[in-house]
Amino acid sequence: AYTSDLVEESILSTRVELTGSTTAGETLNLDMNTGRHFAIVLQAPTTLAITNMIPVNKNTVFTAYITGAFLETLPVGSVGDPYNDTADLSKKRKYTFHIEKGGSSPIISYSLINV
């Protein structure tokens, strides 16, 4: 990249944790206006959705630590790293999501590590 193409922005933000417990068939919203770290306890199979998406042409990273012996459905359009762990429902699942380009057509990728 050329120096003229670089834009300096603050990358520091307040860490906010959201803990949500779910019931059968519920969609749990990961609100980008609320925080970038989510601690989630699943009490039933649950669909995760991203709300308040970041602006167009912006990028961000967020984490989701998920516990509970139930399977999560990841946000629409999420593509996993080919070297991910397979979700182990007996362990905490640490997801790191990368959102590129924001807006209504973001590129969402993730990595998963069972811890």
HELIX and SHEET records of a PDB file:
HELIX    1   1 THR A    3  ASP A    5  5                                   3    
SHEET    1   A 6 GLU A  17  SER A  21  0                                        
SHEET    2   A 6 HIS A  37  VAL A  41  1                                        
SHEET    3   A 6 THR A  60  THR A  67  1                                        
SHEET    4   A 6 ARG A  93  GLU A 100 -1                                        
SHEET    5   A 6 ILE A 107  ASN A 114 -1                                        
SHEET    6   A 6 SER A  78  GLY A  80  1                                        
SHEET    1   B 3 THR A  27  ASP A  31  0                                        
SHEET    2   B 3 THR A  46  THR A  51  1                                        
SHEET    3   B 3 GLU A  72  THR A  73  1                                        
END                                                                             
